[in-house]
Amino acid sequence: MEYDRIVDLPLTIESVSTDRLERDTSSGFTRVTTEIAFSGPGPDGDPVEGRGEDVTYEADEHDALAETGLPNLTGDYTLRSFSSRLEDLECFPAGAPDREVFRNYRRWGLESAALDLALRQAGTDLASELGERYEPVRFVASTRLGEEPSTDRVEDLLEAVPALEFKLDPTPEWKAPLVRELAATDAVRILDLKGQYHGTEVDVEADPELYGLVLEEFPDAVIEDPALESATRPLFDDPDVRDRVSWDAPIHGLTDVETLPWEPQWLNVKPSRFGSLESLLETISYCRERGIRLYGGGQFELGVGRGQIQSLASLFYPDSPNDVAPGAYNDPEVGDELPTSPLESPTEPLGFRWS
Protein backbone atom coordinates (compact mmCIF):
# COMPACT_ATOMS: atom_id res chain seq x y z
CA MET A 1 0.00 0.00 0.00
CA GLU A 2 0.97 3.66 -0.32
CA TYR A 3 2.12 3.95 3.29
CA ASP A 4 4.84 1.35 2.75
CA ARG A 5 6.54 3.72 0.31
CA ILE A 6 7.18 6.39 2.94
CA VAL A 7 7.52 4.63 6.31
CA ASP A 8 11.31 4.41 6.17
CA LEU A 9 11.94 8.05 5.31
CA PRO A 10 14.46 9.37 7.87
CA LEU A 11 13.43 12.29 10.06
CA THR A 12 15.52 14.49 12.33
CA ILE A 13 13.71 16.98 14.57
CA GLU A 14 15.92 19.54 16.29
CA SER A 15 13.27 22.01 17.45
CA VAL A 16 9.48 22.28 17.79
CA SER A 17 7.27 25.36 17.83
CA THR A 18 3.55 26.17 17.59
CA ASP A 19 1.58 29.11 16.20
CA ARG A 20 -2.03 29.81 17.22
CA LEU A 21 -4.24 30.89 14.28
CA GLU A 22 -7.67 32.56 14.46
CA ARG A 23 -10.24 33.70 11.88
CA ASP A 24 -13.94 34.54 11.63
CA THR A 25 -15.92 32.28 9.27
CA SER A 26 -19.02 32.43 7.11
CA SER A 27 -20.64 29.86 9.44
CA GLY A 28 -20.84 32.41 12.23
CA PHE A 29 -18.09 31.23 14.54
CA THR A 30 -14.45 32.09 15.15
CA ARG A 31 -12.17 29.26 14.09
CA VAL A 32 -8.98 28.64 16.06
CA THR A 33 -6.29 26.14 15.03
CA THR A 34 -2.61 25.60 15.79
CA GLU A 35 0.17 25.23 13.25
CA ILE A 36 2.93 22.89 14.40
CA ALA A 37 6.46 23.40 13.06
CA PHE A 38 9.33 20.89 13.22
CA SER A 39 12.80 22.08 12.24
CA GLY A 40 15.87 20.04 11.30
CA PRO A 41 18.79 19.90 8.88
CA GLY A 42 18.04 19.89 5.17
CA PRO A 43 19.91 18.12 2.37
CA ASP A 44 22.64 20.80 2.33
CA GLY A 45 22.87 21.10 6.10
CA ASP A 46 20.85 24.32 6.32
CA PRO A 47 17.71 24.20 8.50
CA VAL A 48 14.40 23.28 6.88
CA GLU A 49 10.94 23.28 8.42
CA GLY A 50 8.00 20.90 8.24
CA ARG A 51 4.52 22.08 9.15
CA GLY A 52 1.18 20.53 10.09
CA GLU A 53 -2.08 21.84 11.55
CA ASP A 54 -4.05 20.75 14.63
CA VAL A 55 -7.73 21.31 13.77
CA THR A 56 -9.20 20.57 17.21
CA TYR A 57 -12.49 22.48 17.47
CA GLU A 58 -12.22 23.88 21.01
CA ALA A 59 -10.36 27.20 21.27
CA ASP A 60 -9.53 26.39 24.90
CA GLU A 61 -7.47 23.41 23.77
CA HIS A 62 -5.35 25.64 21.55
CA ASP A 63 -4.91 28.17 24.35
CA ALA A 64 -3.80 25.35 26.66
CA LEU A 65 -1.35 24.06 24.07
CA ALA A 66 0.15 27.54 23.69
CA GLU A 67 0.73 27.58 27.45
CA THR A 68 2.07 24.05 28.00
CA GLY A 69 3.74 23.38 24.67
CA LEU A 70 4.10 19.88 23.26
CA PRO A 71 6.06 17.04 24.89
CA ASN A 72 9.68 16.72 23.80
CA LEU A 73 9.69 15.35 20.26
CA THR A 74 13.26 16.10 19.22
CA GLY A 75 15.40 13.24 17.99
CA ASP A 76 16.19 10.97 15.06
CA TYR A 77 13.42 8.80 13.64
CA THR A 78 11.88 7.22 10.61
CA LEU A 79 8.27 8.13 9.88
CA ARG A 80 7.30 4.73 11.26
CA SER A 81 9.20 5.14 14.53
CA PHE A 82 7.92 8.70 14.95
CA SER A 83 4.34 7.46 14.60
CA SER A 84 5.08 4.70 17.13
CA ARG A 85 6.40 7.33 19.54
CA LEU A 86 3.09 9.17 19.37
CA GLU A 87 1.22 6.02 20.41
CA ASP A 88 2.70 6.30 23.90
CA LEU A 89 2.77 10.08 24.23
CA GLU A 90 0.25 12.35 25.97
CA CYS A 91 -0.27 15.08 23.39
CA PHE A 92 -2.79 16.93 25.58
CA PRO A 93 -0.51 17.71 28.54
CA ALA A 94 -3.03 20.15 30.06
CA GLY A 95 -5.64 17.39 30.43
CA ALA A 96 -7.80 15.04 28.37
CA PRO A 97 -9.81 16.72 25.58
CA ASP A 98 -13.61 16.99 25.72
CA ARG A 99 -13.98 14.75 22.67
CA GLU A 100 -11.81 11.71 22.06
CA VAL A 101 -11.60 12.43 18.31
CA PHE A 102 -9.56 15.55 19.13
CA ARG A 103 -6.67 13.21 19.85
CA ASN A 104 -6.76 12.18 16.19
CA TYR A 105 -6.86 15.82 15.10
CA ARG A 106 -3.75 16.69 17.08
CA ARG A 107 -1.96 13.55 15.99
CA TRP A 108 -2.68 14.39 12.37
CA GLY A 109 -1.11 17.82 12.91
CA LEU A 110 2.01 16.13 14.29
CA GLU A 111 2.25 13.38 11.67
CA SER A 112 1.66 15.76 8.76
CA ALA A 113 4.40 18.08 10.09
CA ALA A 114 6.73 15.10 10.38
CA LEU A 115 5.93 13.99 6.82
CA ASP A 116 6.52 17.51 5.50
CA LEU A 117 9.89 17.73 7.26
CA ALA A 118 11.04 14.23 6.26
CA LEU A 119 10.24 14.92 2.60
CA ARG A 120 12.07 18.25 2.70
CA GLN A 121 15.07 16.68 4.39
CA ALA A 122 15.15 14.14 1.56
CA GLY A 123 14.72 16.92 -1.04
CA THR A 124 11.57 15.37 -2.46
CA ASP A 125 7.76 15.61 -2.42
CA LEU A 126 4.89 13.29 -1.56
CA ALA A 127 3.83 12.60 -5.15
CA SER A 128 7.31 11.45 -6.12
CA GLU A 129 7.61 9.15 -3.10
CA LEU A 130 4.23 7.55 -3.76
CA GLY A 131 4.75 7.14 -7.50
CA GLU A 132 1.79 9.43 -8.18
CA ARG A 133 1.42 12.83 -9.86
CA TYR A 134 -0.30 16.03 -8.84
CA GLU A 135 -3.41 16.82 -10.89
CA PRO A 136 -5.60 19.96 -10.94
CA VAL A 137 -8.16 19.77 -8.12
CA ARG A 138 -11.89 20.22 -8.64
CA PHE A 139 -13.49 21.79 -5.57
CA VAL A 140 -16.92 22.74 -4.27
CA ALA A 141 -17.80 25.51 -1.85
CA SER A 142 -19.33 24.43 1.44
CA THR A 143 -21.68 26.93 3.01
CA ARG A 144 -24.60 27.16 5.40
CA LEU A 145 -27.76 29.11 4.65
CA GLY A 146 -28.42 30.53 8.13
CA GLU A 147 -31.04 30.03 10.84
CA GLU A 148 -33.62 31.58 8.52
CA PRO A 149 -32.32 29.93 5.37
CA SER A 150 -32.29 31.74 2.05
CA THR A 151 -30.41 31.40 -1.21
CA ASP A 152 -28.62 34.74 -0.70
CA ARG A 153 -25.16 33.30 0.03
CA VAL A 154 -25.38 30.86 -2.87
CA GLU A 155 -26.52 33.61 -5.24
CA ASP A 156 -23.73 35.94 -4.12
CA LEU A 157 -21.13 33.23 -4.68
CA LEU A 158 -22.56 32.30 -8.08
CA GLU A 159 -22.48 35.94 -9.10
CA ALA A 160 -18.78 36.05 -8.18
CA VAL A 161 -17.96 32.60 -9.65
CA PRO A 162 -20.70 31.52 -12.11
CA ALA A 163 -19.39 27.95 -12.57
CA LEU A 164 -19.06 27.28 -8.84
CA GLU A 165 -20.39 24.00 -7.37
CA PHE A 166 -21.66 23.53 -3.80
CA LYS A 167 -21.83 21.27 -0.80
CA LEU A 168 -24.77 22.35 1.38
CA ASP A 169 -26.13 21.31 4.79
CA PRO A 170 -29.93 20.85 4.72
CA THR A 171 -31.78 21.53 7.98
CA PRO A 172 -35.44 21.07 8.98
CA GLU A 173 -35.91 24.80 8.26
CA TRP A 174 -35.46 24.08 4.56
CA LYS A 175 -38.91 24.11 2.94
CA ALA A 176 -39.96 23.04 -0.55
CA PRO A 177 -39.73 26.48 -2.25
CA LEU A 178 -36.16 26.99 -1.01
CA VAL A 179 -35.13 23.46 -2.00
CA ARG A 180 -36.55 23.90 -5.50
CA GLU A 181 -34.84 27.26 -5.88
CA LEU A 182 -31.51 25.67 -4.95
CA ALA A 183 -32.11 22.72 -7.24
CA ALA A 184 -32.79 25.12 -10.12
CA THR A 185 -29.20 26.41 -9.90
CA ASP A 186 -27.97 22.95 -10.99
CA ALA A 187 -24.88 23.69 -8.88
CA VAL A 188 -25.42 21.53 -5.79
CA ARG A 189 -23.27 18.39 -5.82
CA ILE A 190 -23.34 17.22 -2.18
CA LEU A 191 -26.00 17.50 0.53
CA ASP A 192 -24.69 16.84 4.04
CA LEU A 193 -27.57 15.75 6.28
CA LYS A 194 -25.28 15.62 9.36
CA GLY A 195 -27.30 12.76 10.76
CA GLN A 196 -24.19 10.98 12.05
CA TYR A 197 -23.07 13.72 14.43
CA HIS A 198 -23.92 13.23 18.08
CA GLY A 199 -23.30 15.68 20.90
CA THR A 200 -21.84 18.42 18.73
CA GLU A 201 -22.99 21.90 17.75
CA VAL A 202 -23.73 20.77 14.20
CA ASP A 203 -26.05 17.84 15.03
CA VAL A 204 -29.17 17.72 12.84
CA GLU A 205 -32.09 15.52 13.87
CA ALA A 206 -33.39 13.02 11.35
CA ASP A 207 -36.35 14.46 9.46
CA PRO A 208 -38.02 12.03 7.01
CA GLU A 209 -39.88 14.84 5.28
CA LEU A 210 -36.66 16.77 4.65
CA TYR A 211 -34.84 13.62 3.54
CA GLY A 212 -37.57 12.73 1.08
CA LEU A 213 -37.65 16.28 -0.27
CA VAL A 214 -33.93 16.54 -1.00
CA LEU A 215 -33.75 13.01 -2.42
CA GLU A 216 -36.51 13.90 -4.88
CA GLU A 217 -35.38 17.41 -5.82
CA PHE A 218 -31.65 16.60 -6.12
CA PRO A 219 -31.72 13.24 -7.95
CA ASP A 220 -28.03 13.34 -8.85
CA ALA A 221 -26.49 14.82 -5.71
CA VAL A 222 -24.38 12.83 -3.27
CA ILE A 223 -26.22 12.46 0.07
CA GLU A 224 -23.85 12.54 3.03
CA ASP A 225 -24.34 11.10 6.52
CA PRO A 226 -28.06 10.31 6.72
CA ALA A 227 -29.37 9.10 10.06
CA LEU A 228 -30.79 5.62 9.53
CA GLU A 229 -33.71 5.50 11.94
CA SER A 230 -37.06 3.77 11.73
CA ALA A 231 -38.68 6.72 9.94
CA THR A 232 -35.81 7.43 7.52
CA ARG A 233 -34.25 4.06 6.73
CA PRO A 234 -36.96 2.98 4.25
CA LEU A 235 -35.95 5.94 2.07
CA PHE A 236 -32.61 4.20 1.54
CA ASP A 237 -33.89 0.73 0.65
CA ASP A 238 -33.62 1.58 -3.05
CA PRO A 239 -30.17 0.46 -4.31
CA ASP A 240 -29.98 3.53 -6.60
CA VAL A 241 -30.44 5.80 -3.59
CA ARG A 242 -27.85 3.86 -1.59
CA ASP A 243 -25.38 4.35 -4.40
CA ARG A 244 -25.63 8.11 -3.81
CA VAL A 245 -24.97 7.90 -0.07
CA SER A 246 -21.62 9.01 1.32
CA TRP A 247 -20.21 8.76 4.83
CA ASP A 248 -18.06 11.25 6.71
CA ALA A 249 -18.45 11.61 10.48
CA PRO A 250 -18.31 7.85 11.26
CA ILE A 251 -15.07 7.28 9.30
CA HIS A 252 -11.86 7.25 11.38
CA GLY A 253 -10.17 4.28 9.76
CA LEU A 254 -10.60 1.13 7.72
CA THR A 255 -12.63 -0.72 10.36
CA ASP A 256 -15.30 1.98 10.17
CA VAL A 257 -15.54 1.55 6.39
CA GLU A 258 -15.89 -2.20 6.71
CA THR A 259 -18.70 -1.92 9.27
CA LEU A 260 -20.93 0.55 7.41
CA PRO A 261 -24.59 -0.50 6.89
CA TRP A 262 -23.81 -1.41 3.25
CA GLU A 263 -20.81 -1.37 0.92
CA PRO A 264 -20.40 2.33 0.17
CA GLN A 265 -20.02 3.92 -3.24
CA TRP A 266 -18.78 7.22 -1.82
CA LEU A 267 -16.70 8.39 1.14
CA ASN A 268 -15.68 11.84 2.36
CA VAL A 269 -12.01 11.67 3.38
CA LYS A 270 -11.05 14.11 6.14
CA PRO A 271 -7.41 13.27 6.92
CA SER A 272 -7.52 14.68 10.44
CA ARG A 273 -10.21 12.17 11.44
CA PHE A 274 -7.77 9.31 10.79
CA GLY A 275 -5.02 10.66 13.05
CA SER A 276 -2.16 8.68 11.54
CA LEU A 277 -0.76 8.62 8.03
CA GLU A 278 -0.90 4.82 8.12
CA SER A 279 -4.63 4.74 8.84
CA LEU A 280 -5.38 7.34 6.17
CA LEU A 281 -3.33 5.73 3.41
CA GLU A 282 -4.51 2.23 4.33
CA THR A 283 -8.12 3.36 3.92
CA ILE A 284 -7.43 5.17 0.64
CA SER A 285 -5.72 2.05 -0.74
CA TYR A 286 -8.67 -0.14 0.29
CA CYS A 287 -11.18 2.18 -1.39
CA ARG A 288 -9.18 2.50 -4.60
CA GLU A 289 -8.94 -1.29 -4.88
CA ARG A 290 -12.72 -1.62 -4.53
CA GLY A 291 -13.76 1.30 -6.72
CA ILE A 292 -15.21 3.31 -3.82
CA ARG A 293 -15.25 6.93 -4.93
CA LEU A 294 -13.59 9.42 -2.63
CA TYR A 295 -13.70 13.17 -2.22
CA GLY A 296 -11.74 15.35 0.14
CA GLY A 297 -13.18 17.17 3.12
CA GLY A 298 -11.89 19.92 5.34
CA GLN A 299 -12.16 21.16 8.92
CA PHE A 300 -11.96 24.92 8.40
CA GLU A 301 -8.17 24.71 8.19
CA LEU A 302 -6.62 28.16 8.50
CA GLY A 303 -3.00 27.39 7.68
CA VAL A 304 -0.87 24.73 6.02
CA GLY A 305 -3.52 22.07 6.67
CA ARG A 306 -5.72 23.39 3.87
CA GLY A 307 -2.93 22.98 1.35
CA GLN A 308 -2.29 19.48 2.62
CA ILE A 309 -5.88 18.33 2.09
CA GLN A 310 -5.69 19.88 -1.39
CA SER A 311 -2.46 17.92 -2.02
CA LEU A 312 -4.11 14.64 -1.06
CA ALA A 313 -7.11 15.41 -3.27
CA SER A 314 -4.72 16.21 -6.12
CA LEU A 315 -3.00 12.83 -5.76
CA PHE A 316 -5.92 10.51 -5.12
CA TYR A 317 -9.31 12.01 -6.13
CA PRO A 318 -8.72 15.18 -8.20
CA ASP A 319 -11.91 14.97 -10.28
CA SER A 320 -14.30 14.47 -7.35
CA PRO A 321 -16.45 17.23 -5.78
CA ASN A 322 -13.80 17.99 -3.16
CA ASP A 323 -14.78 20.10 -0.18
CA VAL A 324 -11.31 21.70 -0.13
CA ALA A 325 -12.05 25.18 -1.45
CA PRO A 326 -9.45 27.90 -0.76
CA GLY A 327 -9.89 29.68 2.56
CA ALA A 328 -11.36 32.79 0.99
CA TYR A 329 -14.62 30.87 0.52
CA ASN A 330 -15.01 30.69 4.31
CA ASP A 331 -14.81 34.45 4.79
CA PRO A 332 -18.01 36.05 6.14
CA GLU A 333 -18.22 38.37 3.12
CA VAL A 334 -17.95 37.18 -0.47
CA GLY A 335 -14.70 38.65 -1.74
CA ASP A 336 -13.53 39.77 -5.15
CA GLU A 337 -11.46 37.55 -7.44
CA LEU A 338 -12.19 34.26 -5.69
CA PRO A 339 -10.09 31.33 -6.99
CA THR A 340 -11.92 29.16 -9.49
CA SER A 341 -12.09 25.39 -9.80
CA PRO A 342 -9.99 23.47 -10.63
CA LEU A 343 -6.96 24.57 -8.63
CA GLU A 344 -3.82 24.26 -10.70
CA SER A 345 -1.34 21.68 -9.44
CA PRO A 346 2.04 22.79 -8.05
CA THR A 347 4.75 23.31 -10.66
CA GLU A 348 7.69 22.79 -8.26
CA PRO A 349 6.37 20.64 -5.40
CA LEU A 350 8.44 20.02 -2.28
CA GLY A 351 7.51 18.34 0.97
CA PHE A 352 3.86 17.92 1.92
CA ARG A 353 2.49 21.30 0.88
CA TRP A 354 0.36 22.89 -1.84
CA SER A 355 2.07 25.93 -3.31
ChimeraX attribute file (.defattr): number of C-alpha atoms within 10 A of each C-alpha:
attribute: neighborCount
match mode: 1-to-1
recipient: residues
	/A:1	12
	/A:2	17
	/A:3	19
	/A:4	12
	/A:5	12
	/A:6	19
	/A:7	17
	/A:8	14
	/A:9	16
	/A:10	20
	/A:11	26
	/A:12	22
	/A:13	21
	/A:14	14
	/A:15	14
	/A:16	19
	/A:17	13
	/A:18	19
	/A:19	14
	/A:20	18
	/A:21	16
	/A:22	13
	/A:23	15
	/A:24	13
	/A:25	17
	/A:26	19
	/A:27	15
	/A:28	12
	/A:29	10
	/A:30	11
	/A:31	20
	/A:32	23
	/A:33	27
	/A:34	28
	/A:35	23
	/A:36	24
	/A:37	23
	/A:38	24
	/A:39	21
	/A:40	24
	/A:41	18
	/A:42	18
	/A:43	12
	/A:44	9
	/A:45	9
	/A:46	9
	/A:47	12
	/A:48	18
	/A:49	21
	/A:50	26
	/A:51	28
	/A:52	31
	/A:53	31
	/A:54	31
	/A:55	29
	/A:56	25
	/A:57	17
	/A:58	15
	/A:59	18
	/A:60	12
	/A:61	21
	/A:62	24
	/A:63	15
	/A:64	14
	/A:65	19
	/A:66	15
	/A:67	10
	/A:68	12
	/A:69	17
	/A:70	19
	/A:71	12
	/A:72	9
	/A:73	17
	/A:74	15
	/A:75	12
	/A:76	14
	/A:77	19
	/A:78	18
	/A:79	23
	/A:80	18
	/A:81	15
	/A:82	21
	/A:83	19
	/A:84	13
	/A:85	12
	/A:86	15
	/A:87	12
	/A:88	8
	/A:89	13
	/A:90	13
	/A:91	19
	/A:92	19
	/A:93	14
	/A:94	14
	/A:95	10
	/A:96	13
	/A:97	16
	/A:98	11
	/A:99	12
	/A:100	9
	/A:101	16
	/A:102	22
	/A:103	21
	/A:104	20
	/A:105	22
	/A:106	25
	/A:107	26
	/A:108	25
	/A:109	26
	/A:110	29
	/A:111	24
	/A:112	29
	/A:113	27
	/A:114	31
	/A:115	27
	/A:116	27
	/A:117	30
	/A:118	33
	/A:119	23
	/A:120	23
	/A:121	27
	/A:122	15
	/A:123	13
	/A:124	16
	/A:125	19
	/A:126	25
	/A:127	19
	/A:128	14
	/A:129	15
	/A:130	15
	/A:131	10
	/A:132	13
	/A:133	13
	/A:134	22
	/A:135	19
	/A:136	18
	/A:137	25
	/A:138	24
	/A:139	28
	/A:140	26
	/A:141	24
	/A:142	25
	/A:143	17
	/A:144	18
	/A:145	19
	/A:146	15
	/A:147	9
	/A:148	7
	/A:149	15
	/A:150	17
	/A:151	14
	/A:152	11
	/A:153	18
	/A:154	23
	/A:155	14
	/A:156	14
	/A:157	21
	/A:158	16
	/A:159	12
	/A:160	17
	/A:161	16
	/A:162	12
	/A:163	11
	/A:164	17
	/A:165	25
	/A:166	22
	/A:167	24
	/A:168	21
	/A:169	18
	/A:170	20
	/A:171	22
	/A:172	14
	/A:173	14
	/A:174	18
	/A:175	15
	/A:176	13
	/A:177	9
	/A:178	14
	/A:179	18
	/A:180	14
	/A:181	13
	/A:182	19
	/A:183	17
	/A:184	12
	/A:185	12
	/A:186	13
	/A:187	18
	/A:188	23
	/A:189	20
	/A:190	26
	/A:191	23
	/A:192	22
	/A:193	25
	/A:194	23
	/A:195	19
	/A:196	19
	/A:197	18
	/A:198	12
	/A:199	7
	/A:200	8
	/A:201	7
	/A:202	11
	/A:203	14
	/A:204	20
	/A:205	16
	/A:206	21
	/A:207	18
	/A:208	18
	/A:209	12
	/A:210	20
	/A:211	20
	/A:212	13
	/A:213	16
	/A:214	21
	/A:215	18
	/A:216	10
	/A:217	16
	/A:218	20
	/A:219	13
	/A:220	14
	/A:221	19
	/A:222	25
	/A:223	26
	/A:224	25
	/A:225	21
	/A:226	24
	/A:227	20
	/A:228	16
	/A:229	12
	/A:230	10
	/A:231	12
	/A:232	18
	/A:233	12
	/A:234	11
	/A:235	15
	/A:236	18
	/A:237	10
	/A:238	9
	/A:239	8
	/A:240	10
	/A:241	15
	/A:242	18
	/A:243	16
	/A:244	19
	/A:245	22
	/A:246	22
	/A:247	24
	/A:248	20
	/A:249	16
	/A:250	14
	/A:251	20
	/A:252	22
	/A:253	21
	/A:254	18
	/A:255	11
	/A:256	12
	/A:257	19
	/A:258	14
	/A:259	11
	/A:260	12
	/A:261	8
	/A:262	11
	/A:263	13
	/A:264	20
	/A:265	18
	/A:266	22
	/A:267	23
	/A:268	21
	/A:269	28
	/A:270	21
	/A:271	27
	/A:272	30
	/A:273	25
	/A:274	23
	/A:275	24
	/A:276	26
	/A:277	23
	/A:278	21
	/A:279	17
	/A:280	22
	/A:281	19
	/A:282	17
	/A:283	23
	/A:284	23
	/A:285	15
	/A:286	15
	/A:287	19
	/A:288	13
	/A:289	9
	/A:290	11
	/A:291	11
	/A:292	14
	/A:293	17
	/A:294	24
	/A:295	23
	/A:296	26
	/A:297	25
	/A:298	21
	/A:299	21
	/A:300	20
	/A:301	26
	/A:302	23
	/A:303	21
	/A:304	23
	/A:305	30
	/A:306	22
	/A:307	21
	/A:308	24
	/A:309	26
	/A:310	29
	/A:311	28
	/A:312	22
	/A:313	28
	/A:314	27
	/A:315	19
	/A:316	22
	/A:317	22
	/A:318	24
	/A:319	16
	/A:320	18
	/A:321	25
	/A:322	30
	/A:323	26
	/A:324	29
	/A:325	27
	/A:326	21
	/A:327	17
	/A:328	16
	/A:329	20
	/A:330	21
	/A:331	14
	/A:332	15
	/A:333	13
	/A:334	16
	/A:335	12
	/A:336	9
	/A:337	9
	/A:338	14
	/A:339	14
	/A:340	17
	/A:341	18
	/A:342	15
	/A:343	18
	/A:344	15
	/A:345	19
	/A:346	15
	/A:347	9
	/A:348	8
	/A:349	17
	/A:350	21
	/A:351	24
	/A:352	29
	/A:353	24
	/A:354	22
	/A:355	14
